[in-house]
Amino acid sequence: MTDVAASADAEAGRTFAAGASGKSWMTRLILALAVLVATAVAIDMGMDDTFGWDARVNCAAVEAHIEGLDPYFVKNLKDTKLSYPYLPVTLDAFRPLCAGGFLVAHYKPIYLVLALLCALLLPGLGRAGSGLQDAALRVVFALGGLLGFEWIMATGNFAILSGLLTAASLALLLRPAPSASPVPQLAGAAVLGLVTSFKLVFFPVLAALYFLPQPRRRKLLLIAVAAGMFALPILASLLVYPELSRSWLSAIFGQIPGQHAPGNEVNPSLLFLSLTLADRVGLAGSKPIVAVLYGLIAIALVLAPLTISVWRMVGPRRLSGRASPLRALDDWLMNHPDAAMRITVLTMYALYLCAPRLKEYAFFEVALYAAILITSLPAATMAAVLTVAVAIPTLASVSGITFMGGFGQLTIALICFWLLLPREAPGQVASQDPDLIAR
């Protein structure tokens, strides 16, 4: 017995030492990446003041609206050739931000503070995410992940505001106690719906709320609230600003001659990838072919891997009983709240990647989703995600290598997504399932 006890103590000591060594190694990696990201941010802060064109366009549109001019005609905007892309209702919503020209003159430090606030607002999943190291990890990923924040600093785009609201909504939605008051979740759903109204193509992200560990009625209520808040700014624009709404549609679809049209911009999305591939075979002019190719690419690269991973995580046995598969899925999500919240965020990430129009600065919000997911990964997978999503693109940017053009951001976001997918075998998940243990 003494030998057995001594052997067990020695094994426990080795396990503790290995864990401490792994934690120390990960801490050093995070510190090194923090220095690298801080260097990149410092370089961005010192760039030429001619950057920040989106902030200038947005505030020029607000000023034109105040002066009684139609802000969707570029000729009415000062010192720009770009058009204003947001709904008419935002012209009054953004008025306090643009007052006095302070934001345009000092947008970089303001955006840096807002990005740090985004990282600090992000919730952890389960027991992970509560420590200082995890908070530092989220800050590093928010500022350096996928080059999204770098593009925001370069363009001055208001995606920093949608990122802040996204972080706030996730903090409200991903609350650990399933029996808690529904008010925070309802508020989080409302904020998330409002965020998607900024860029309408991200509306499908709201469907991910179904994977929350909540009763089905509450989940459907959350989706309904989010959809209502998505529609509210659109309806307000149509009813309160009917003339401007017509101008907005004309500007978006390129129907105003001689000016920039946001809908015609080239961006690193899966839709543009399908257009590129169709063009290689001379079929880019066929919209049905492009649409089918776009759907196949989205399924093959994003939706199918996500579905397979979730299926393996839940386990076929959980969905093969007398209850309907959807009911069995609801029960499994309720019984595994940490896994359910992880699936929810991962689904948001996936649907965001599938958006037909994914601008370079929009990867900031993708990085926020990944910053939540990474804290609960095994050390080796976490190091791989940090290397792919933070170290390589940031090193390339600091070194002056052209990495931001083409499909560079989309590629690293896809690799990061694949690394974040759950890999639990059905047997492992089933062995921890309280229902199966009871049987």
C-alpha positions in Angstrom: 0.0 0.0 0.0 2.9 2.3 0.8 4.4 1.7 -2.6 1.1 2.3 -4.3 0.5 5.6 -2.4 4.1 6.7 -3.1 3.6 6.0 -6.8 0.3 7.9 -6.8 1.9 10.9 -5.1 4.8 10.8 -7.6 2.3 10.7 -10.5 0.3 13.6 -9.0 3.5 15.6 -8.6 4.5 15.0 -12.2 1.0 16.0 -13.4 1.2 19.2 -11.4 4.7 20.0 -12.6 3.6 19.4 -16.2 0.6 21.6 -15.8 2.6 24.4 -14.2 5.2 24.1 -16.9 2.5 24.3 -19.6 0.9 27.3 -17.9 4.2 29.1 -17.7 5.0 28.4 -21.3 1.6 29.7 -22.4 2.1 32.8 -20.2 5.4 33.5 -22.0 3.7 33.1 -25.4 0.9 35.5 -24.5 3.4 38.1 -23.2 5.4 37.8 -26.4 2.3 38.3 -28.5 1.2 41.2 -26.3 4.5 42.9 -27.1 4.1 42.2 -30.8 0.5 43.5 -30.9 1.5 46.6 -28.9 4.2 47.3 -31.5 1.7 47.0 -34.3 -0.8 49.2 -32.5 1.9 51.8 -31.9 2.8 51.8 -35.6 -0.9 52.2 -36.5 -1.2 55.1 -34.1 1.7 56.9 -35.7 0.5 56.5 -39.3 -0.3 59.4 -41.5 -3.3 61.4 -40.5 -4.7 61.1 -44.1 -6.0 57.7 -42.9 -9.4 57.4 -41.3 -11.5 58.1 -44.4 -14.6 56.3 -43.2 -14.8 58.4 -40.0 -14.6 61.5 -42.2 -17.3 60.2 -44.6 -19.7 59.3 -41.8 -19.3 62.7 -40.1 -19.5 64.6 -43.4 -22.8 62.8 -44.0 -24.1 63.8 -40.6 -23.1 67.4 -41.3 -24.8 67.4 -44.7 -28.0 66.1 -43.1 -27.9 68.9 -40.5 -27.5 71.4 -43.3 -30.6 69.9 -45.1 -28.7 68.2 -47.9 -29.1 64.6 -49.1 -26.1 62.8 -47.6 -26.4 59.9 -50.0 -25.2 62.0 -52.8 -21.4 62.2 -52.6 -21.4 65.7 -54.1 -23.0 66.9 -50.9 -20.2 65.4 -48.7 -17.0 67.4 -48.0 -13.6 66.2 -49.0 -14.5 62.6 -50.0 -15.5 60.5 -53.0 -17.0 57.7 -50.9 -20.7 57.4 -50.1 -22.5 57.0 -46.8 -23.6 53.3 -46.4 -25.8 53.3 -43.2 -29.6 53.6 -42.8 -31.1 57.1 -42.6 -32.0 56.7 -38.9 -28.2 56.6 -38.1 -27.7 60.1 -39.3 -29.3 61.5 -36.1 -28.0 58.6 -34.0 -24.4 59.5 -35.0 -24.9 63.2 -34.5 -23.5 63.4 -30.9 -20.4 61.4 -32.0 -19.5 63.8 -34.8 -20.3 67.0 -33.0 -17.4 69.5 -33.0 -15.2 67.3 -35.2 -13.5 65.7 -32.1 -14.0 62.2 -33.3 -12.5 62.8 -36.7 -9.5 64.6 -35.2 -8.8 62.0 -32.5 -10.4 58.8 -33.7 -7.3 56.6 -33.1 -7.0 56.9 -29.3 -10.8 56.8 -29.0 -11.0 53.6 -31.0 -8.1 52.0 -29.0 -10.0 52.7 -25.8 -13.2 51.3 -27.3 -11.3 48.1 -28.5 -9.9 47.6 -25.0 -13.4 48.0 -23.6 -14.7 45.4 -26.1 -12.1 42.9 -24.9 -12.9 43.5 -21.2 -16.6 43.2 -21.8 -16.3 39.8 -23.5 -17.5 36.9 -21.3 -15.7 33.7 -20.5 -17.3 30.3 -21.1 -17.7 28.1 -18.0 -14.8 28.2 -15.6 -12.5 29.5 -18.3 -12.1 33.2 -18.9 -12.1 34.4 -15.3 -8.4 34.7 -14.7 -5.9 37.5 -15.5 -4.3 35.4 -18.2 -7.6 34.8 -20.0 -8.4 38.5 -19.8 -4.9 39.3 -21.4 -5.6 36.7 -24.0 -8.9 38.3 -25.0 -7.2 41.8 -25.2 -4.4 40.4 -27.4 -6.9 38.7 -29.7 -9.2 41.7 -29.9 -6.4 44.0 -30.9 -4.3 41.7 -33.0 -6.6 38.9 -34.2 -7.2 38.6 -38.0 -6.0 42.1 -38.6 -9.5 43.4 -38.1 -8.6 46.1 -35.6 -5.7 47.2 -37.8 -8.2 47.8 -40.7 -10.4 49.8 -38.3 -7.5 52.0 -37.3 -6.6 52.5 -40.9 -10.1 53.3 -42.2 -11.7 54.8 -39.1 -14.8 52.7 -39.8 -17.6 52.7 -37.3 -17.3 48.9 -37.1 -15.7 49.6 -33.7 -19.1 50.7 -32.5 -20.8 47.5 -33.7 -18.0 45.5 -32.1 -18.6 47.3 -28.8 -22.3 46.5 -29.0 -21.5 42.9 -30.0 -19.3 42.4 -26.9 -22.0 43.9 -24.7 -24.7 41.7 -26.2 -22.6 38.6 -25.7 -21.9 39.5 -22.1 -25.6 39.7 -21.5 -26.5 36.6 -23.5 -23.8 34.2 -22.3 -24.8 34.2 -18.6 -23.8 31.1 -16.8 -27.0 30.4 -14.8 -29.8 29.1 -17.1 -32.4 29.8 -14.4 -31.5 33.5 -14.1 -33.9 36.3 -14.9 -34.6 36.5 -18.7 -34.2 40.3 -18.7 -30.4 40.3 -19.4 -30.8 37.8 -22.2 -33.6 39.8 -23.7 -31.5 42.9 -23.5 -28.6 41.1 -25.1 -30.8 39.8 -27.9 -32.1 43.3 -28.5 -28.6 44.7 -28.7 -27.5 42.0 -31.1 -30.4 42.6 -33.4 -29.6 46.3 -33.4 -26.0 45.5 -34.3 -27.1 43.4 -37.3 -29.2 46.4 -38.6 -25.9 48.3 -39.1 -24.8 45.9 -41.8 -27.9 44.0 -43.0 -26.0 41.0 -44.5 -25.2 39.8 -41.0 -28.8 39.2 -40.0 -28.5 35.3 -40.2 -26.2 35.5 -37.1 -29.4 35.9 -35.0 -30.3 32.2 -35.8 -27.4 31.1 -33.6 -29.4 32.2 -30.5 -31.3 28.9 -30.8 -28.3 27.0 -29.4 -28.4 28.9 -26.1 -29.0 26.6 -23.1 -32.5 28.0 -22.6 -36.0 26.5 -22.9 -37.3 26.5 -26.4 -39.9 29.2 -25.8 -37.4 31.5 -24.3 -35.0 30.9 -27.2 -37.7 31.7 -29.8 -38.6 34.8 -27.8 -34.9 35.9 -27.9 -34.8 35.4 -31.6 -38.1 37.3 -32.0 -36.8 40.2 -29.9 -33.5 40.3 -31.9 -35.4 40.2 -35.2 -37.7 43.0 -34.0 -34.7 45.2 -33.1 -33.1 44.4 -36.5 -36.3 45.5 -38.2 -36.9 48.6 -36.0 -34.2 50.9 -37.6 -35.3 49.8 -41.1 -38.9 50.7 -40.3 -38.0 53.9 -38.6 -35.9 54.9 -41.7 -38.8 54.1 -44.0 -41.4 55.9 -42.0 -39.5 58.9 -40.7 -37.1 59.4 -43.5 -38.9 58.2 -46.7 -37.0 60.4 -49.1 -33.6 59.6 -47.6 -34.6 55.9 -47.7 -35.0 56.0 -51.4 -31.7 57.8 -51.8 -30.1 55.2 -49.5 -31.3 52.3 -51.7 -30.2 54.1 -54.9 -26.7 54.7 -53.4 -26.4 51.1 -52.1 -27.3 49.5 -55.5 -25.2 51.9 -57.5 -28.2 53.7 -59.1 -26.7 57.2 -58.6 -24.5 57.8 -61.6 -20.9 59.0 -61.2 -20.3 58.0 -57.5 -19.0 55.2 -55.4 -21.5 52.3 -54.6 -20.9 50.3 -51.5 -22.7 47.3 -53.0 -20.2 47.1 -55.8 -17.1 47.0 -53.7 -14.7 44.0 -53.8 -14.2 42.3 -50.5 -12.6 39.1 -49.2 -15.9 37.1 -48.8 -16.9 33.6 -49.8 -19.2 35.2 -52.4 -16.3 37.0 -54.0 -14.3 33.8 -53.9 -17.1 32.1 -55.9 -17.1 35.0 -58.3 -13.4 34.6 -58.8 -13.6 30.9 -59.4 -16.6 31.4 -61.8 -14.6 34.0 -63.7 -11.7 31.5 -64.2 -14.1 29.3 -66.2 -15.9 32.1 -67.9 -19.2 31.8 -65.9 -19.0 34.9 -63.8 -21.9 36.5 -65.7 -24.3 33.7 -64.7 -25.8 34.6 -61.4 -27.4 31.2 -60.7 -24.0 29.5 -61.2 -22.3 32.0 -58.9 -25.1 31.5 -56.3 -24.8 27.7 -56.4 -21.0 27.9 -56.2 -21.3 30.3 -53.3 -23.6 28.0 -51.4 -21.4 25.0 -52.1 -18.3 26.8 -50.9 -20.0 28.0 -47.7 -21.3 24.5 -47.0 -18.0 22.8 -47.7 -15.7 25.2 -45.8 -17.9 26.4 -42.9 -21.4 24.9 -42.4 -20.6 21.2 -43.0 -17.6 21.2 -40.7 -19.6 23.0 -38.0 -22.6 20.6 -38.4 -20.3 17.5 -38.2 -18.5 18.8 -35.2 -21.7 19.5 -33.3 -23.1 16.2 -34.3 -20.1 14.4 -32.9 -20.2 16.5 -29.8 -23.9 15.8 -29.1 -23.6 12.2 -30.2 -26.1 10.3 -32.5 -27.4 8.3 -29.6 -28.8 11.4 -27.9 -31.0 12.1 -31.0 -32.2 8.6 -31.6 -34.6 8.1 -28.7 -38.4 8.4 -28.6 -38.3 12.2 -28.4 -38.0 14.2 -31.6 -34.4 15.1 -32.7 -35.1 18.8 -32.1 -36.4 18.1 -28.6 -33.4 15.9 -27.8 -31.1 18.7 -29.0 -32.9 21.1 -26.7 -32.5 18.8 -23.8 -28.8 18.2 -24.5 -28.2 22.0 -24.7 -29.9 22.5 -21.4 -27.9 19.7 -19.7 -24.6 21.0 -21.1 -24.8 24.8 -20.7 -21.0 25.4 -21.3 -20.9 23.4 -24.5 -24.2 25.0 -25.6 -22.8 28.5 -25.2 -19.6 27.5 -27.0 -21.7 26.1 -29.9 -23.7 29.4 -30.0 -20.6 31.6 -30.3 -19.1 29.2 -32.8 -22.3 29.3 -34.9 -22.2 33.1 -34.9 -18.6 33.0 -36.1 -19.6 30.6 -38.9 -22.5 32.6 -40.1 -20.5 35.8 -40.0 -17.9 34.1 -42.2 -20.6 33.1 -44.7 -21.9 36.7 -45.1 -21.9 37.7 -48.8 -20.2 41.0 -48.0 -17.4 40.7 -45.5 -15.2 43.8 -45.5 -11.7 43.8 -44.1 -12.6 45.8 -40.9 -15.5 43.4 -40.2 -12.9 40.8 -39.2 -12.7 42.7 -35.9 -16.0 41.3 -34.9 -15.0 37.8 -36.0 -11.9 38.2 -33.8 -14.2 39.0 -30.8 -16.1 35.7 -31.3 -12.8 33.9 -31.4 -11.5 35.7 -28.3 -14.3 34.1 -26.3 -13.7 30.6 -27.7 -10.0 30.5 -27.4 -9.8 30.7 -23.6 -11.3 27.2 -23.1 -9.0 25.4 -25.7 -6.3 22.9 -24.9 -2.8 24.6 -24.7 -1.6 23.1 -28.0 -4.7 24.2 -29.9 -4.6 27.6 -28.3 -1.0 28.1 -29.4 -1.9 27.1 -32.9 -4.8 29.5 -33.1 -2.7 32.3 -31.7 0.1 31.6 -34.2 -2.3 31.5 -37.2 -4.6 34.4 -36.2 -2.3 36.8 -34.3 1.4 36.1 -34.7 1.7 35.4 -38.5 -0.5 38.3 -39.8 0.8 40.8 -37.2 4.5 39.9 -38.0 3.7 40.3 -41.7 2.1 43.7 -41.1 4.9 45.0 -38.8 7.5 43.8 -41.4 5.7 45.7 -44.2 4.7 42.5 -46.1 1.5 42.9 -48.0 -0.8 40.5 -46.2 -4.1 42.4 -46.0 -5.0 42.2 -49.6 -6.8 39.4 -51.4 -8.1 36.5 -49.3 -5.4 36.6 -46.6 -7.8 37.6 -43.8 -10.5 35.1 -45.0 -7.9 32.3 -45.1 -6.6 32.8 -41.6 -10.2 33.3 -40.3 -11.1 29.9 -41.8 -8.1 28.1 -40.4 -8.8 29.6 -37.0 -12.5 28.5 -37.3 -11.4 24.9 -38.1 -9.1 24.9 -35.1 -11.8 26.2 -32.8 -14.2 23.4 -33.8 -15.0 20.9 -30.9 -13.3 17.6 -31.3 -14.9 15.5 -28.5 -15.6 11.9 -29.6 -19.2 10.8 -29.2 -18.2 8.3 -26.5 -16.5 11.0 -24.4 -19.4 13.3 -24.6 -21.9 10.4 -23.9 -19.8 9.3 -20.9 -20.3 12.7 -19.3 -24.0 12.9 -20.1 -26.1 12.7 -16.9 -29.0 11.1 -18.7 -26.9 8.3 -20.1 -25.2 7.8 -16.7 -28.6 7.5 -15.1 -29.6 4.8 -17.5 
